[in-house]
């Protein structure tokens, strides 16, 4: 048994752990949003505002990661517009 194992059962440990996880989640989401913007700006600059609008509404790292893969592997702008529009619709439906 390690010296600090006894702390794992305390409320303060649980609270700090939750806060750290929330901060890590927020940082990851922000990093993925920036990555999405950078890819769109470099490859499909005409879709930059749509990508920002969609990216700003997404809060799931997994969803952002999947969208990044789709956008970065897309061959044409039309496909990227489709991915972004579909994600925008999906997010709007979840909110409603």
C-alpha positions as a printed NumPy array, in Angstrom:
array([[  0.   ,   0.   ,   0.   ],
       [  1.354,   3.358,  -1.035],
       [  1.634,   6.26 ,   1.334],
       [ -1.153,   8.251,  -0.366],
       [ -3.649,   5.443,  -1.041],
       [ -5.625,   6.433,   2.036],
       [ -6.424,   9.775,   0.376],
       [ -8.281,   8.084,  -2.481],
       [-11.258,   7.477,  -0.227],
       [-11.708,  11.121,   0.742],
       [-14.241,  13.562,  -0.673],
       [-11.556,  16.112,  -1.487],
       [ -9.655,  13.586,  -3.591],
       [-12.822,  12.756,  -5.531],
       [-13.582,  16.436,  -6.041],
       [-10.072,  17.271,  -7.229],
       [-10.036,  14.239,  -9.521],
       [-13.333,  15.299, -11.09 ],
       [-12.098,  18.854, -11.568],
       [ -8.895,  17.644, -13.221],
       [-10.874,  15.373, -15.555],
       [-13.171,  18.248, -16.535],
       [-10.185,  20.49 , -17.247],
       [ -8.512,  17.787, -19.34 ],
       [-11.754,  17.275, -21.274],
       [-12.05 ,  21.006, -21.969],
       [ -8.429,  21.215, -23.081],
       [ -8.845,  18.233, -25.386],
       [-11.999,  19.691, -26.948],
       [-10.263,  23.038, -27.48 ],
       [ -7.241,  21.333, -29.025],
       [ -9.44 ,  19.347, -31.425],
       [-11.378,  22.484, -32.381],
       [ -8.122,  24.243, -33.227],
       [ -6.948,  21.234, -35.21 ],
       [-10.188,  21.152, -37.208],
       [ -9.875,  24.865, -37.954],
       [ -6.255,  24.524, -39.041],
       [ -7.033,  21.658, -41.417],
       [-10.013,  23.419, -42.951],
       [ -8.084,  26.671, -43.271],
       [ -5.221,  24.909, -45.044],
       [ -7.261,  22.674, -47.344],
       [-10.704,  24.252, -47.753],
       [-10.481,  27.938, -46.757],
       [-13.923,  28.777, -48.146],
       [-15.453,  26.548, -45.455],
       [-13.582,  28.142, -42.57 ],
       [-16.578,  29.942, -41.05 ],
       [-18.807,  26.859, -41.304],
       [-16.11 ,  24.731, -39.673],
       [-15.753,  27.238, -36.841],
       [-19.515,  27.373, -36.333],
       [-19.78 ,  23.589, -36.208],
       [-16.618,  23.081, -34.167],
       [-17.732,  25.575, -31.536],
       [-20.921,  23.595, -30.902],
       [-19.236,  20.216, -30.487],
       [-18.267,  19.15 , -26.968],
       [-17.393,  15.503, -27.525],
       [-13.725,  14.772, -28.235],
       [-14.744,  11.589, -30.077],
       [-17.116,  13.472, -32.381],
       [-14.511,  16.135, -33.08 ],
       [-11.853,  13.501, -33.74 ],
       [-14.132,  11.677, -36.196],
       [-14.916,  14.924, -37.988],
       [-11.203,  15.77 , -38.187],
       [-10.494,  12.42 , -39.829],
       [-13.302,  12.918, -42.35 ],
       [-12.237,  16.465, -43.197],
       [ -8.554,  15.651, -43.436],
       [ -9.133,  12.7  , -45.765],
       [-11.747,  14.362, -47.969],
       [-10.763,  14.841, -51.583],
       [-13.158,  17.646, -52.467],
       [-14.733,  20.646, -50.796],
       [-18.237,  19.346, -51.468],
       [-17.59 ,  16.327, -49.229],
       [-16.3  ,  18.524, -46.41 ],
       [-19.323,  20.803, -46.702],
       [-21.523,  17.701, -46.456],
       [-19.712,  16.434, -43.329],
       [-19.922,  19.817, -41.631],
       [-23.566,  20.338, -42.56 ],
       [-24.533,  16.871, -41.348],
       [-22.735,  17.458, -38.065],
       [-24.478,  20.813, -37.702],
       [-27.872,  19.158, -38.243],
       [-27.028,  16.381, -35.812],
       [-25.945,  18.839, -33.136],
       [-29.064,  20.966, -33.669],
       [-31.272,  17.908, -33.236],
       [-29.516,  16.949, -30.   ],
       [-30.059,  20.42 , -28.569],
       [-33.74 ,  20.569, -29.576]])
